[in-house]
Amino acid sequence: MRHPIALSLVALLLVLPACAKQSTSSGNAPAPGTGAASPGDYTTKSVTLKTEAGNLEMGQGAVDPATIGLPLYPGAEPSVGGSLATENKQGSSKILVLTTKDPFDKVYAFYKQNMPAGSELTHAEVGPHLAKFQVGKEGDKVVKRLDVQQLGDKTNITMIVGTKN
């Protein structure tokens, strides 16, 4: 999925920080994979940029895991790097990265069981463990991609959803 507007908006965000609105809020938010509020503190730290070309929000809490439309690995937490959401006349994109201390094999088995049949694109256990899944194909109105990758003692789950208007 290629969304050049997202790159343009990121560049604008770096050049025009005075136009950005930063928001921070605390409170209960849905725990990943549950759709229910969790005890404890969930802090949203994101930056929003609105232009005539489109909107961009990035940072922690920019994408609600419950809205991504892909299975959420139990216990996975939003990564420190946060997430990214863009919207323009052509459509929208959401990128969400979750992390877990569970080993790659356990996370891969979960997604192998919970993703639609035929959605697995790649599964490599040589070198860095990596698995890629995709629902929809390039050109469809909605394409959802999910990557599982072992990085040190953590497993990252990257979810990307692109929607065309």
ZIURFEN-V532317 format. One record per residue. RES is the residue in one small letter. NEAR is the number of other ideal C-beta (glycine too) atoms within 10 Angstrom. Layout:
RES:NEAR, RES:NEAR
//
This chain:
m:17, r:9, h:19, p:9, i:21, a:22, l:11, s:16, l:24, v:15, a:10, l:17, l:18, l:10, v:9, l:11, p:11, a:5, c:12, a:17, k:10, q:10, s:13, t:11, s:11, s:10, g:9, n:12, a:20, p:16, a:20, p:22, g:16, t:13, g:11, a:10, a:12, s:12, p:7, g:8, d:9, y:18, t:11, t:17, k:14, s:21, v:16, t:17, l:21, k:14, t:15, e:6, a:14, g:20, n:15, l:25, e:24, m:22, g:18, q:17, g:19, a:23, v:24, d:17, p:24, a:15, t:11, i:20, g:12, l:19, p:16, l:21, y:23, p:13, g:13, a:23, e:16, p:21, s:16, v:8, g:13, g:20, s:24, l:21, a:21, t:26, e:19, n:20, k:9, q:15, g:17, s:19, s:22, k:23, i:23, l:25, v:19, l:23, t:18, t:20, k:10, d:16, p:14, f:20, d:12, k:11, v:23, y:21, a:13, f:19, y:20, k:14, q:8, n:13, m:18, p:11, a:5, g:9, s:16, e:16, l:12, t:10, h:13, a:11, e:12, v:6, g:7, p:11, h:18, l:17, a:23, k:17, f:24, q:20, v:17, g:17, k:7, e:9, g:7, d:12, k:10, v:13, v:18, k:22, r:19, l:25, d:18, v:23, q:18, q:19, l:11, g:7, d:7, k:16, t:23, n:20, i:24, t:17, m:22, i:20, v:23, g:23, t:18, k:13, n:9
//
